[in-house]
Amino acid sequence: MKKNVLLILLVLISKLLWAQNENDIIQFNNILNQFNNVRDFCISADGNEAFFTIQSPNGKISQLATIKKEDNTWLEPELLPFCDSFMYLEPFLSMHEKRLFFASNRPLNDSFAEKKDFDIWYVDRDSKKGKWSEPKNIGKTINSESDEFYPTISDNNNLYFTKDAPNGFGKDDIYFCKWEDGKYLAPVLLNKNINSAGYEFNAFVSKKEDFILYTKYNTEDGQGSGDLYISKKELDGTWGKSKNIGVPINTKFMEYCPFYDEKNQILYFTSKRQDIKPKKFKSILDFKKYTEESKNGLSKIYMTPFCIEK
């Protein structure tokens, strides 16, 4: 009897920690369904400005866009003004929201010669209504001849990012750079409680740097593709063993690019989940609406209540 009660309590606690059910997981905004692939999301503290990546179906074209809310209504998305013929993806706002980090393969100078590997870049603005500056490369301390992706910043300005590095544990690993005396120190590979011989990427670090959300690919305890995991910082300052956050957030399809709104306890993430089924359509418009707005296997941004126990 006691075992049964304990089991029920564990199930209830699990439901409180994660999304209650599949119906709690909804698309961020149907306006974004006009794009084939939309991913890599961040949102301002007041919830009135969001940034994301839009891509062509094959991923060969990648641009950054923003969507703003006025009178509680989301307006039409706009491209960020500095985007050009190179690839731009994975935006992240700084704490004061005057700096936007991202990844790009744009060249280091204005010659616009042959594209290079992916680096971490940023743009600045004086205020939320100000214009963005021209892109600035974050520098050689962080960027290298390998690809650097998916920047995320804690409130103390420490930087976490994905790196395709020959000296890591696997193909893609998550690294950390400490901000000290107005500059970043050399990148540090996170421990084996987070990284492995497989693929780890798309890390989101909390404001106080006490937990990290990220994607692990095709793991033994996963659902069959990319799954979201969480690791919490131990009392000694090291990262604890990561845990799969489970279903219904994770599916047999790819889940990646997490962003967590700590104030409102909302998890945003990208998913390629699919449950589209054949049906009879009333018209072309009916077909278009159903195939665009459903979970159709293309990258879409989802949101769900998500309480992280500190």
C-alpha positions in Angstrom: 0.0 0.0 0.0 2.8 2.4 1.0 4.6 1.6 -2.3 1.5 2.5 -4.3 1.1 5.8 -2.4 4.7 6.7 -3.0 4.4 5.9 -6.7 1.3 8.1 -7.0 3.2 10.9 -5.3 6.2 10.6 -7.6 3.9 10.7 -10.6 2.1 13.9 -9.3 5.5 15.6 -8.6 6.7 14.7 -12.1 3.6 16.3 -13.6 4.1 19.4 -11.5 7.7 19.7 -12.7 7.1 19.1 -16.3 4.2 19.9 -18.7 0.9 18.4 -17.4 -0.1 16.9 -20.8 0.2 17.2 -24.5 -2.5 19.9 -24.6 -0.3 22.2 -22.6 2.2 22.3 -25.4 1.1 24.9 -28.0 2.7 26.8 -30.9 4.1 30.2 -29.9 2.2 32.0 -32.7 0.4 30.9 -35.8 1.7 34.0 -37.7 5.1 32.2 -37.9 3.5 29.3 -39.8 3.9 31.3 -43.0 7.6 30.2 -42.9 8.7 26.7 -43.8 11.2 26.4 -40.9 11.2 28.6 -37.9 13.5 28.0 -34.9 16.0 29.5 -32.3 13.8 31.6 -30.1 14.3 34.2 -27.4 11.8 36.7 -25.9 12.2 40.0 -23.9 11.5 40.2 -20.2 8.3 42.1 -20.7 7.1 39.5 -23.4 6.6 42.2 -26.1 9.6 41.4 -28.3 10.8 38.1 -29.6 13.6 37.1 -32.0 13.9 33.9 -34.0 15.4 32.3 -37.1 13.6 31.6 -40.4 15.0 29.2 -42.9 14.4 27.7 -46.3 13.1 24.1 -46.4 16.7 22.7 -46.9 18.3 25.1 -44.5 20.5 26.7 -47.1 19.1 30.2 -46.4 18.9 31.4 -42.8 17.9 34.8 -41.5 17.1 36.5 -38.2 13.7 38.0 -37.7 11.8 39.8 -34.9 8.1 40.0 -33.9 6.7 42.7 -31.6 3.6 43.0 -29.6 1.4 46.1 -29.5 -1.9 46.4 -27.5 -1.5 42.7 -26.6 -1.4 41.7 -30.3 1.6 40.3 -32.2 2.4 42.3 -35.4 3.8 40.9 -38.6 7.5 39.7 -38.3 10.3 41.7 -39.8 13.8 40.8 -40.9 16.6 42.3 -38.8 18.3 45.0 -40.9 21.8 43.7 -40.8 20.9 40.4 -42.5 22.4 39.9 -46.0 23.3 37.0 -48.2 25.1 35.1 -45.5 23.6 32.8 -42.8 22.3 34.2 -39.5 20.7 32.1 -36.7 20.3 31.5 -33.0 19.6 35.0 -31.4 20.0 35.6 -27.7 19.3 38.9 -25.8 21.6 40.2 -23.1 20.3 40.9 -19.6 19.7 44.6 -20.4 18.4 43.8 -23.9 20.7 46.2 -25.6 22.9 43.5 -27.1 21.8 40.6 -29.3 24.1 37.7 -29.8 23.8 35.3 -32.7 25.8 32.9 -34.9 26.8 33.6 -38.5 29.2 32.6 -41.3 29.6 36.2 -42.5 33.2 37.2 -43.3 35.4 39.0 -40.8 35.7 42.1 -43.0 33.6 44.1 -45.4 35.0 42.4 -48.5 32.1 39.9 -48.4 34.3 37.3 -49.9 33.9 33.6 -49.6 31.9 32.7 -46.5 33.8 31.2 -43.5 33.0 28.9 -40.6 30.3 29.9 -38.1 31.3 32.4 -35.4 29.5 34.1 -32.6 28.6 37.8 -33.3 26.6 40.5 -31.7 24.8 43.8 -32.4 24.1 46.7 -30.0 21.4 49.3 -29.6 21.0 52.3 -27.3 17.4 51.4 -26.3 14.6 49.0 -27.2 13.4 51.5 -29.8 17.0 52.2 -31.1 18.6 50.9 -34.2 20.9 47.9 -34.2 24.6 48.5 -34.9 26.5 46.7 -37.6 27.5 43.1 -36.6 30.6 42.7 -34.5 32.6 39.5 -34.1 33.0 38.4 -30.5 36.7 37.7 -31.0 39.4 35.1 -31.3 39.3 34.1 -27.6 36.0 32.4 -28.3 35.8 32.0 -32.1 38.2 29.7 -33.9 38.6 27.9 -37.2 35.9 25.5 -36.0 32.1 26.3 -35.8 30.8 28.1 -32.8 27.0 28.2 -32.3 24.1 29.0 -30.1 25.3 31.7 -27.6 23.6 32.0 -24.2 24.5 34.5 -21.5 23.9 34.4 -17.7 23.2 37.6 -15.8 26.9 37.8 -14.8 27.8 37.8 -18.5 29.3 34.3 -18.5 28.9 32.8 -22.0 27.8 29.3 -22.9 27.9 28.0 -26.5 28.1 25.0 -28.8 31.4 24.2 -30.5 32.3 21.7 -33.2 35.8 21.1 -31.8 38.4 18.3 -32.5 39.4 18.3 -28.8 35.9 17.8 -27.3 34.3 14.7 -26.1 32.1 14.3 -29.2 31.2 15.9 -32.5 29.3 18.9 -30.9 30.0 19.9 -27.2 29.0 22.7 -24.9 31.6 25.1 -23.7 31.7 27.9 -21.2 33.6 31.2 -21.1 34.0 33.2 -17.9 33.6 37.0 -18.0 36.4 38.6 -15.9 37.8 42.1 -15.8 35.8 43.2 -18.8 36.8 40.3 -21.1 36.1 36.6 -21.7 38.6 34.0 -20.6 39.5 31.0 -22.7 36.7 28.5 -23.4 36.3 25.6 -21.0 34.7 22.2 -22.0 31.8 21.3 -19.7 32.2 18.1 -17.8 30.9 14.6 -18.8 27.7 15.1 -16.8 26.7 17.3 -19.7 28.9 16.4 -22.7 29.6 12.9 -24.1 31.0 11.1 -27.1 27.7 11.9 -28.9 26.1 15.2 -29.8 25.3 17.9 -27.2 24.2 21.3 -28.4 21.8 24.4 -28.0 22.4 25.1 -24.4 20.3 27.7 -22.5 21.8 28.8 -19.1 19.7 30.3 -16.4 20.1 33.9 -15.2 21.8 32.8 -11.9 23.7 30.1 -13.8 22.2 27.4 -11.6 20.7 25.2 -14.3 21.2 24.5 -18.0 18.8 23.2 -20.6 20.2 21.7 -23.8 19.7 19.0 -26.4 21.3 15.6 -26.6 21.0 13.6 -29.7 19.9 9.9 -30.1 20.7 8.8 -26.5 19.8 5.5 -24.8 17.3 7.1 -22.5 15.9 9.4 -25.2 12.8 9.2 -27.4 14.6 8.5 -30.6 16.0 11.8 -31.9 17.0 15.1 -30.2 15.8 15.3 -26.6 15.9 18.2 -24.1 17.9 17.6 -21.0 18.5 19.6 -17.8 21.5 19.8 -15.5 21.7 21.6 -12.2 24.7 23.1 -10.6 26.0 21.3 -7.5 27.0 23.0 -4.2 30.7 22.7 -5.2 30.0 24.6 -8.5 30.2 21.7 -10.8 27.4 20.6 -13.2 25.4 17.6 -12.0 24.4 14.7 -14.1 21.8 15.7 -16.7 18.3 14.3 -16.8 16.0 13.8 -19.8 13.0 16.1 -19.1 10.7 13.4 -20.6 7.5 13.2 -22.5 5.3 14.9 -23.6 7.8 17.7 -24.3 10.3 15.2 -25.8 9.0 13.0 -28.7 10.4 10.6 -31.2 11.0 13.7 -33.3 13.7 16.4 -32.9 13.3 18.8 -29.9 16.0 21.5 -29.6 16.7 25.2 -29.1 15.3 25.7 -25.6 14.7 29.1 -24.1 13.2 29.4 -20.6 11.2 32.4 -19.2 12.1 32.1 -15.5 9.7 34.8 -14.3 6.6 33.2 -16.0 7.9 29.6 -15.9 7.4 29.1 -19.6 9.6 26.8 -21.7 10.0 27.7 -25.4 11.6 25.2 -27.7 11.8 24.1 -31.3 10.3 20.8 -32.4 9.8 18.8 -35.5 6.9 16.8 -34.0 4.4 15.4 -36.3 0.8 14.1 -36.0 -0.6 15.1 -39.4 -3.2 12.7 -40.7 -5.0 12.3 -44.0 -8.5 13.8 -44.2 -11.0 15.2 -46.6 -10.6 19.0 -47.3 -13.3 21.5 -48.0 -11.0 23.7 -50.2 -7.5 24.6 -51.0 -7.5 27.1 -48.2 -8.7 24.4 -45.8 -5.8 22.2 -47.0 -3.3 25.1 -46.6 -4.5 26.0 -43.1 -4.4 22.3 -41.9 -0.9 21.6 -43.3 0.6 24.8 -42.1 -0.9 25.0 -38.6 -0.7 21.4 -37.6 2.3 19.6 -36.2 3.5 18.8 -39.7 7.1 17.7 -39.1 8.7 21.1 -39.9 10.5 23.2 -37.3 8.1 25.2 -35.2 8.4 27.1 -32.0 6.4 25.7 -29.1 5.7 26.9 -25.5 4.5 25.2 -22.4 4.3 25.7 -18.6 7.4 24.3 -17.0 8.3 24.6 -13.4 12.0 24.0 -12.5 12.5 23.0 -8.9 15.5 25.0 -7.5 
